[in-house]
Amino acid sequence: MADKLTSRINAGIATVQQWEADEQLLQECRAQIPFHLLCPDQFYHLYQEERICDDSPYAKEDDMNYQGDDLLLKRLTLYFKQIMMWVNNPPCELCGSCDTKCRHVRGAIRPDEKEGQASRVEVYWCPNCNAETTLFPRYNHPRKLLETKKGRCGEYANLFGLFCRAAGFETRYISDFTDHVWTEVYSNRLGRWIMCDSCEGVIDAPSMYEKGWGKNLNYILAFTTDSVVDVTRRYTRKIKTGEFQARRNSVCPGGDSLSEMIIAQFNTELRNSQRLSPKHLEELDRRIAHEKRFLEHAEIMTSWDTTDYSEGRQSGSLSWRISRGETGRKLDGINSSNIQQKHSRTATTAVITLNTEDLREVAKLHLRNEDNVVPSNILMRLPDSSMPLASQVAASFQVKKAAFMSYIQSQNTTTKNSKSVIGFCTKQALPIYLIDQSCYPFVKIANSSISNLDSWKTFHFVPDSLMKEENANDCDSFDFDLPVNEEFFTELLGTRLLQHDNEKVSSIETITALSKCRLVAFYFSAHWCSPCKRFTPMLTEMYIQLKKSFPTYGLEIVFVSSDRNSIEFQQYFNEMPWLAVPYDNSSVHSFISQRFSVQGIPAIVVLDVISGNVVVAPEICRNEISHACQYGDGAIENLFMEWLEQIPRDSKELFDTLMLSCNNVTSEANDAIMDDENDERTKENSGEVMSKEEQSDRIKQIFSELVENGTAPNDAALSAIQQVTKEIEEKKSKQTMENLNDKRNAKQLLSVAPENVNPELLSLLLKYINNIEKHPSQSKFRMMKFSNKVFDMVTSTLNGSELLNYLGFHIFPTDIDFIATVPLASDVSLIKQRITEMLEDDNMDINA
């Protein structure tokens, strides 16, 4: 009954097993990858000689969206597409004519066809020669494909998977049951799988097949040697439709319950046959659980984002693409280099950098706690002398905070530590990681755990008088009512709304309710609507997170009900944390729906409270929220910031003016606390060209001059802000050019090794490098968690992170720990040589 599903699973498993079966084949394939051309900055990191290549010929404008091994993957995809030859119809072997036509298909007969595991052989007829002598074997063995480097999507995906494995990527083979295959690669930096289509030269664009090519998908499975996963939901927004379910039932008539059972059986067999270690199984289960939550979120979304990849297929002849129905809405090709891939961006937060003298005045400082925020790097682990490693791992956040403060106090009595500690970061079951100003910028990071208790926490010093309360955001210290478009909103919503007040429902004036928010969203929903009941918890998650991050001047939501009666309305509203239009005001419900052309529910539209203009239309708003919630708190906050950018200019300027008037009250206090030296250091680390104090002073100067010349105060304030903004942009432009010149000059300088490195630490790193050199394609030897007991020798040493950076390791935070990796494009032999030289120098010093 499910033979088609079972046979495809067997074929997919066989493909990935062949990638791992021949270590010699992986080495031969790896030797063909030009790492020095793909990522020269990584490959030549320690080179003293002149570089052969300074800039990659595969560099594109959107490379800024990728880092480390992810950037290598992007460029490897483009390189692979360049070296492969697409075969529509092979030229005649006798006369070279390109007009050959496929007459029939036969099985593998010749020895080379059998050796290359040709699934079939296409026999072509030449109209010029009138002969059927041209053959096109569809090889499946990666060794034969490495030799021929030609084919169609099957050969491309198979060989590219081998290239990815040879490079050291964890790779999945993806089988689309509507006749296409590609690969996915796991990104440790992003904590998820990235789609890679080597036929198109495109990565991380899952919308391409359904939205771009117009494919009517049914099943898409992912294969590794230890797992099979149904990833269909990643590539579709139509899985809940009857038409889509009918197509899935044609593959597996027993429905999703039967397919899930079959896949589970295969996974059990794979785990048993692989004899996986407990650590491997733990990591595999963690990834599966994380991906399951991601796919469940994706299932709720019903349309692709307007910015998602939407172009038709490029690879293959036009007639072939048309015959497969994969041209999308356009029949002309596109230049893949112009495609801007979509990535969730990381939001940075400000940090105060302190010198040693500042630490001696620690009583004047306050430790601010930031959830789901981590530094880009760490200085070292808290020394065992302050708290043993085992105790750090088991301690609560309060105990960790106390241990850190004790360490800071002890540093005030000595000058042995030349590093300026500004805080620490940690999470449950991890040690205390100390941070200094070199660890800036801080970044938001998604929490893959269901529990918020398992999220990252970063504590860093800020002057106490700058904080109204712990975890306050920049607007917390300001208290002013926004000039809400009163006529518009009272006409639209009525004069009063409902709110939750101490577990009771009470009434509040509409304008009062909206006076402390930048944006207001109208949520059209009903208790009886199943899609609404799936979307509401997601919207609640977003609302709570934004209330936490932006308690004032953030987002407010107003529920506009389509419930059948007041009892259903009240029951549904009790599940919501936001406001609501009273149910008895039915005329308002109908008026609002018509005003924003709401055709179905759930629907949501976002407005600017000052102007009343639509910021996010209902046709895209719901999808943007669903997409952000997949990636956690950081993505939610990024989405909100993107919405703020779409507010009308006049509203932005008016809000800035109000902020400026409040800022003037606190600027003198800020100046008294932060001296010029600290201000310059903070400005330098954050990339500012003009500090907030300088901006405020400059605005006041221009404002005063304009008022003296007869300009009205409101107009003068707006003009002053606009002029300072222009001056900042001009300075940024000049600074950018200077930074580019500095970067070019820096490439000519040699890396400087840290001094007084522990020989035991060097010996440990040499063992890691030796393992990588022996097994260059095995990613497990390249990635080290900072909390690893062996690797702790590095993290517990003061200059351990500095040494890693010198040797070219990449250090970055993930949702589970800080990770140190040896980049896949790095020259491992040179890293080994440098470590050996440092050990020899140390021995010479001892003997001397």
N, C-alpha and C positions, 0 to 999 in steps of 0.2 A: 504493500500500500504506500510505503514511503521509500521505494527503491531509488527514486531519483535523488532524494535528499541524501540517503546513505552513500550512494555511489559518488556524489560530489564531495562528501566529507572525506571518504577514503582517498580520492584523488588529491584533495587539498593537503591532507596529512602527508601523503607520499611526496608531494612537491617540497615541503619544508624539510622533511627528513633527508632529502637528497642534498640540501644546502649544508647539512651538518655531517654528512657521511664521509666526506673526503677532506681531511685537513690539508693535504697537498693542493687540492683544487682551490681552497680558500686562499692559500698563500700565493698561488699563481694569479688568482684574480686580484688580490690586494696589490701585487706588484704592478698591475696595470693602472692603478688609480693615482693620478698626479696630485697628491696632497699638496705639494709645494705650489701648484697653480691654483688649486681650489681655495685654500686658506693660507696664504703665505705668512700672515702675521703669526699664526699658530706654529707653522712648520719651522720658520726661521727665528723663533723667539730667542734662542740662545746663540745664534750664529754670530761669530766675530768676523767672518769673511763677508765679502760683498754678496748680497742676495742676487740670485738668478732672476727672481720675480718679486717686485715690490707690491704690485696691485694685481688682484685676480682678474683674468680675462672674463670670468663668469660673474663678476660683480654687477649688481643691478641697484636701481634707486631704492627699492624696498628692502634692501639688506639690513637697514637699520631696525627692522622689526624682528630680527633673528640674532641669536648670540651663540657662541661656542659651537657645539656639535650640531645644533639646529641649523646654523648657517652653513656648515659643511654639507648637511643633507640637502639643503636647497640648491647649492651649487653642484653637488654630485648628480642631482636629477637633471639639471641642464646639461652637464657634461655627458651623461649617459645618452641622452636624446641625440646629442651631436655625433657620438661614435656608432650608434646603431643605424641600420638601414631598414627603412620600412618597405615591405614588399606588397604592392598591390597585385601585380602579376609579373613574374620573372621574365627577363628578356630571353628571346630564343637562343638556345645553345648553339645553333648552326649559323644563323645570319645576324643575330643581335637585335632583331625586331622587337619593339616594345608593344606590339599589338596582339600578343598572345592571349588566348582565352582558355579558361579551365574547362576541359571536356568531361573529365570524370575523376573520381578519387579511388585509390586502392590502398591496401594495407602495406606495411613495411615488408620488403622482400630482400633487398640488398643488405649485405653485412653492415655497411655504414648506417643504413636506415635503422636496422635493429639495434646497433650499438648506441645510436643517438636517441633511442626510444621514440621514434617517430610514431605518433598516434595515427597518422594517416599521411598519404603522399598524394599531392595534387598533381594531376597530369595535364599539361598545357599543350594546345595546338597552335601552330604558327600559320597564319593565312598566306605568308610569303613562301614558306617552304612546304606547306601542306603536310607537316609532319608533327607527330605527337612525341617529341623527344625531350621536351623540357619538363623537368620535375622540380617540385617544391615540397621536400619533406618537412612536415611540421614536428620538428624535434622537441623533445621534452627534457632531455638530459642536459643539465647546466654546463657540463664540460663541453659538449658539442656546441652549445649556444655560445660559449665563450670563444670558440673557434670561428663560428660563422658570423656572429653578431648581426643577424638579420631575422626578420619575421614580422609578426603583427602583435597585437596586444598580449597574446599568450606568451610568446617568446620574450617580449619586452619585460613583462612582470616577473617571469621566472628568472631571467638573467639579472634583472635589476635587484631582485631579492638576494641573489648570490653576491652582488656587488655590495649591498648594504651589510650583509653578514660579514663579508671580507673586510669591510672598513671597520667593523666592530659594533655596528648598530644591532639592537634587539629588533627583530624584523618579523612581521606577520604577512602571510599571503592572503589576499582578499579575493574571494570568489563571488561575483555577482551572477546570479542564476539567469539573468537576461543577457548573457554572453559578453561579459567583460571581466577582466581581472586587473588587479593593481596590488600595491603593497601598503603597509602601515609600519611606521617606525616609532619606537617608544622614546619619548623625550623625558629624560630625568629632570631637566630644568622646568618643563611645563607640567610634569606629572601626568601625562596622558599620551595616547597614541596619535600620531600625525599621519594623515593620508598622503600618499605619494603616488602620482600617476606619471610614470616614466615616458609614456607615449606622448603626453601633453607637455611634460616639463613643468608640472604644477604640483605644489604641496599645500596641505592644510586647507583644502577647498571642498568640503564634503557636499556642498550644494551643486557642484558641477554636473553631476550625472542627471539628477531629477530636474533641477531648475534650468541648467544650461543646455544639456543635450536633449532634454525632454524624454528621458527613459521612463518606462512604466515598470518600476522595480517590483520585486516580490521577496526574494531572500538574498541577503548578503552575509556571508560567513567569513570569519577571520580564523586563521590557522597558525599555530606554532607547534613545536614538537611536544608541548605539554598541555595544550588547551585548544578547544574549539569554542568560539563565541559568536552568537548571532548579533551582528552589529547593524542590522537593517535600519534601526531607528536613528542611527547617526546620519544616514544618507537620505532620509525621506521626511516629509512633513504630511504625509497622507496615509499613514499606516492605519488609522482608525476608520478610514472610509470603507464602505462596502465593496467598492471596486478593487481596492488594494487587498482586502482580506480574501476576495474571490481568487485573485492571482496567487496568493500564498497557499490557498487550499488546493489549487491545481498542482502545486509542487508536493505538498504534504496534506492529503485529504483529511487527516486526523486533526488538523488545526494546530495552533501554537502549543497546546498541551502535549501532543504527540511529538512535535519537533523538539520541544524542550526536553522530553524524556530521552529521545534518541541522542541528542547532544550530550546530556548528562552521562549516558552510558559510555559514549566515546571518551569523555573526560576522565571517567573513572579508570578506563582501560589505559589511557595514556599515562596517568599518574602512577598506576601500578607498574607499568612496563619501564618507566623512566627511573624508578627508585629515587625520587627526589628527596633532597635533604629537608629537615624540618624548617630551616631558615628559608629555603627556596619556596616551600609550600606556604609559609607564612606570608611572604612577599607576594606570591601568586594570588592567594586569597584576598589580600589587601587590595590589589589592583582590580580583581574581579568585582569586589564589593563597590569600589569607587566607580568603576565603569558602569556597573548596574544602576547606580544612582544617577549617573550622567544620562544613560539611555532612558531611564524613566522620566527624567525632565524633558528630554528631547521628544518623547512620545506625546507630551501635552501640546507642543507647538504645532500649529496648523499651517504655517506659511514661512517661507524663507525671508530673512532680512533683506531689505532693498539693496544693501551693500554687498551681499553674498555673491559669489562667482555665478555668472548667469550666461556665459558664452557657450555656443555650440561647439561640437568636437572639431579639432584641427587635424589630427593624425588620420591618415588614409585618404584615398581619392574621394572626390566629391560624390561620384556615383555610388561608391561603397558606403559612404556616410549616409547618403540619402536612403539607400536600400535598408539600412539599419535604423533609420529614423532618429539619428543622433546629431542632426545639424542644429537643433534648437530653433530659435526664432529667426536666426540669421543664416545665410548660406555662405557668407564670405568669412575668410579666416581672420584671426586676430593675432596680434603680437603678444606672446606670453610675457615678454619683459615689461609690458605696460600694466600687468595685472597687479593690483595692490592686495596682498593677502591680509585677511582680517585676524588680528590677535587681540586678546584681551590685554589692555595696557595696565601697567602697575602704577599705582598712585604713590607719590612720595610725600613724606611729611617732614616738617622742619626739625632741626636738631640744634641744640646749643652746644658748642664745643668749648671745653674748659681746659685751662692749663693747670699745672701743679699747684700754683698758688690758689686757684679757685677752689681746689679740693680741700684746702685747709680752712676754707670758709664755708664748708659744706652745710653748716647749720642754716645758712641763708638760702639754701637750695631745696628744691622739692623734687621727688622722684615721680615723674608722670608715667602712668601705665597705659600702653597702647595695645589693644587686642588685635590679633591677626596682622601685626606689623613686625617686620624683621629688618635688621641691617643687611647690607649687601655682603658683609664679611664679618669676621670676628677677630678680636685680638688674641684671646686664649681662653682656656677654661679656668674657672676659679681654682686657685692652687689648693692642693690637699691640706696645706697647713691651715687654711681657713675653714675648709670642710672637706672630708674625704669624698672621693668620687661616688662611692656607693650611697653615702648619705645624701649627696646632691640629687642623685637620680630618684631617691625615694621621698625627698622632702616636698612639703607643700609650698605654694607660692609665697606665703607669708614667711615661712622659715627661710626660704631662699633669699627673700628680700632682706631679712635680718642678717643673714650670713654675708651678703654683699655689703651692707652698710658697715658691718664689723671690719670687713676687709678694707673699705675706703678709709675708715678711721685709723687703721693700722698703717696705711700708706702716708697719712699725714705726718707721721713721726719719722719717716725715712725718705731718702731721695734715691734709693736703689732703683726704683722703677721709674725709668725716664718716660714711659708711656703715660698719656693722659687719659685715664679711664673716665668715660662719661655715662656709663650705665651698663646694663646687662640684658640679655634675652634668654628665654627658656620656655619650656613647655613640659607637660607631664611626662615623667619617665626619662627626662633628659637632664644633663648637668647644667650648670650656670655658665653661660658664655659671656665673657667680658667684652666690651666694645669701646673703641676710641674714635677719634674724629675721622680716621682713615676708613672707618666702616660705613660712612655716609655714601649714598643716600639710603634712607629707610624705604622699604617697599611694602605694599600691601600684598598679602599672600592668602590664597583661598584655603579654607579648612576642609579637607576631604572627609573628616570625621563627622558623624551625625551630632556628636555632643560638642557644644561650644567650650566645655571644660578642657577639651583636648587641643585648644588652639594655642598659637604662639602668643607670648606676652613679651613686650619689650619695655623696660623701665629705663628712662633717661632723665638726667638732671635738667631742670629749668628753674630760673629764679622764682621763688615762692610768690612774690608779689605780682608776677605776670599771670598767675593762675587764679581763677575764681574758685575752681574745685578740680579734683582729679579727673583726668580724661576730658577736660573741657576743650571744645574746638575753638577755632579762631573767633567765632561770633558769640561765644558764651558770655563774654564780658560786656557785651553791648545789649542795650534794652531800648528798642524804639519800635513803634508801630509803623508798618509799611502803609503807604497811601494806596489802599486797595481800591480798585475801580468799583466804587460802591453802587452806582446806578446799574451797571452791567450785572453784577453778581446778585444783587437783591431782586432784580427783575427775573433773573434766571433761576435762582434757588429759593426765593422767598426771603423773608426777613429773619427767620430763625431755622436752626438746624438741630439735630439730635446729637448728643454726645454721651459717652460712658463716664459717669461720675461716681467713684467709690461703689462700683458694682451696681449702680442704678443708672437709669437712662434719664437724662435731664435735657433741658433746652438751652441753647446759647445763641446769641445774636450772630448772624452770618458774618458780618464784617469783623466782629471781634474774633471769631473762630479762624479767620483767614489772615489776620493782621500780623502774624508772626511766621508766615511761610512764604518762600519764594515762588513755589509752584503748587498748584492744586490740581488733583486728578479726579475726574468723575468716573466712578466705577459702575457700569451697567451690568447687573447680575440678578439672579433669582435662585431661591432655595431649591426649586424643582429641576433646575438645569444641571445635568451631570457634568458637562464641560466646566461650568461655573464652579462646581464643588471641587473639581480638580485644580482649578486655577487659583481660587481664593487662598488656600494655604500658602501657595507660592508668593502671592501678592502680600500676604501677611508677613512672611519672612522678610521680604524687601522693605516693607513699611517699618518693621521693628528695627532692622539694621540701620535704616536711614535716620530714624528717631534717635538712635544711639549715637550715630556719627554726627548728625546735624540736628540737635535738639531744638535749635531756633533757626529760623530762616532756611528751612529745609522743604520737605514735601508734606502736604496734607492730602487726604483722600476723602471724598464724599460719595457715599453709597447711594445710587439711584436705582430703586427697586423695580423689578418686574414681577414680584411675587403675586400670587392669586388672592391672598387675603392677609389681613393684619397679623394673624397668628403666625403664619409662615414668615412674614417679614420680621417680626420681633424675634423669632427663633433664630433666623439667619443673622440678623444684626448683632445678636448676643455673641456670635462667633467672631465678630470683627472688632478690631481695636480703633477704628477711625470714626468719622462723622457720618451722618445720613440725612437725606431729605425726608421729612415726616411722611409716613405712608398715606395719611389722609389727604395729602396734597397731590392727588393723582394728575391734575392738570399740569403741574410742574414737571412730573416724570415724563409725560408725553411731549411737552414743549422742549425739554432738554434733549431728548432722543432725536427729535426732528431737527433741532438746531445743529447737531453734529452728525447728522446722517447715519445714525446707528442702525444697522440692518439686522444685527443678531447679537446674541450674548454668549459668553462674556465679552464685553468691550470696555475699553478704557481710553480716555483722552486727557492730555495734560495741558494746562493753561498757565500763563503768566498772571499772577494775582494783581500786578500793577496795571497792566494794559488790558488784560482779558483776552489777549491773543492766544491762539492755539500754538503750543510749542511742539507737541507730538500728536500726530493724528491717530484716530482709533484704528486705522487699517494697519499701522505698523507698531503701535505702542505695546500691545499685548505680546507680540513676538519678541520685541526688544527685552521686555521684562523676563520672559521665559528663558531667553538666551543668557541674560546676565545671571540669573539664579543658578544656572548650571555650573558657573565658575566661582560661586561663593561671594563672600562679603566684599572683597576687593572689586570684583566686576560690577556688583550692585552700585557701589559708590562711584565707580568710573562712569557708569551709565547716567547717574544723577548729574555728575559734573558735565557730561556731554549735553544733557538737557539744558543745563544752565547756560551753556554756550549758545543755545538757540533762542534765548530770550531776546526780545527786541532791544536794540541799542539804547534807546531812550530810557527804558526800564533799568538796564544795567547801569547807566550813568547816574540815574537818580539814586539807585541803591548805593553806589560807590560814594556819592555825595553824603548820604546819611551816615555811612560807615566812617567817612572822613571826619564828620563833625563829632562823632563819638571818639574817634581815634585821637583827636586833639586833646581830649581830657586825660588820656592815659599816656601820651607820648612823653611827658616830662618824667613820669615815674619810670618808664622804660629807659630813658637816657641816664637816670640816676643809677640804675642797676648795671647796665651793660656799658662798659667803657669802649672807647674807640677801637682798641686793639681787638677785643672780642668781636665787636660788630664787623670789623673788616674780615676776620677769620670766618665768621658765620656766613658773610656774604660770599666769600671766595668759595666755600664748600658747597653752597647751595646754588652756585651759578648765577647769583644776582649781580646785576650791573649797578644797582642803586638800592640801598637798604630801605626798609619801610620808613625809618626815621628821616632819611634823606628825601624820600618821595614826599613825605608829609611836609617837611620844611620847604621843599621846592614848590609844592602846590600852594602853601600858604603865601609864599613870596609872590607868585604869579597872581593869586587871588587878590592880594592887597593892592598890587599895581593896577589891576583891572578895575577894581572898585574905586580907587582914587581917580581913575580916568573916566568915571561915570557909568561903568557897566553895572547892570543890575546884579545883586548878590547871587541869585540862582544861576544866571547865565555865566557869571564870572567863575563860579565853582565848576560848572561843566567844562568851560573853556580851559581852566587850569588843569583839570584832570586829563583832558584830551592832549594838551601840550606836553605834559609830563609823560604820558603814554608814548607819544611820538618820540620824545627824547630817549626814553628807555629802549624803544625799538631800534633807534639809530645806534645807540651804544652797543646793543646786543649784536647788531650786524657787524660792527667793527670788531667786537670781541670774538665773534665766530671766525672771522678771517685771521685774527691773531692766533686763535687756537689751532686752526688748520696749519698755519706756518710752524707753530711750536711742535705739532704732531709730526710734520715732515722732518724737522730738525731732530726730534727725539729718536726717530728711526736710525739715525746715524750713531747714536750713543749706545754703549754696551751696558747690559744689565750688570748691576753691582750686587754681589753676593752678600748676605748678612754676615756680620762678624760673630765670632765665638759660638759657632753652632755645635751642639752636642754631637760627638761622633756616633753615639748610639742611635741618635735620630737619623743621621745620614745613612747608617747601616740598615735601619728599618726601611727607609725610602728606597734604598738600593734593592732590597728584596722585592718590593712592589714592582719596581721597574723591570727587574729580571723576569718576573712572572709575566708581565705585559709583553716583553720581548719574545718570550717563548710562545705565548698565546695571544698574538696581536688582535685576533678577531673575537676574543672572549671578553665581553663587556664587564663581567663580574670582577675581573682583575683591575679594571680602570677606575672603578667607583668606590670610594671609601666614605662611610658615614663618620661624622666627627665623634659620635658616641660609641663607636666601636672600641672595644677594650684594648686592642692592639694599637689602633691608630691614635688612641688617647695620648700616646707619647708625644705626638705632634701637637695636638691641641692644648696639652698641659704645659707646653714650653713657650716661653715668652715670645721668641722670634720664630715659632713654628709656622704660623701663617705667612710671615714674611718670606721664609724659605720656600714655601709652596709657591707663592707668587713669583719669586725669582726663577724657579725651575719651570714655570709655565703652566702649573696646575690651574684649573678653573675652580673657584670656590663660589658656591651659591646656595641660598636657602631653598628648601622645599617644604611641603606641608608636614614632613615627618622628621626632618633633621637638616643640619647643614651638610653639604656634600662637597667632597673634593674629588675632582676627576682629572685624569690625564687626557687632554683633548685627543680625539681620534686622529686629527691631522698633525699632531706634534711629532717631532723627530725623536723617538724614544732613545735611539742610540746616542744622541748628543746629550740628552738628559742624564743617561747612565755615565757618559764620559765626564760630565761636570761634577756629578756626585763623587765619582772615583777620584777626580782631581782634588776635590775639597777634603776627602779623607786622607789622601797622600800628603796634602799641605799640613793637615793637622798632625799627622805622624811625624813630619819633619820638625814641626814646632816642638813636639814633645822630646824628640831625640836631641834637638839643639839645646 
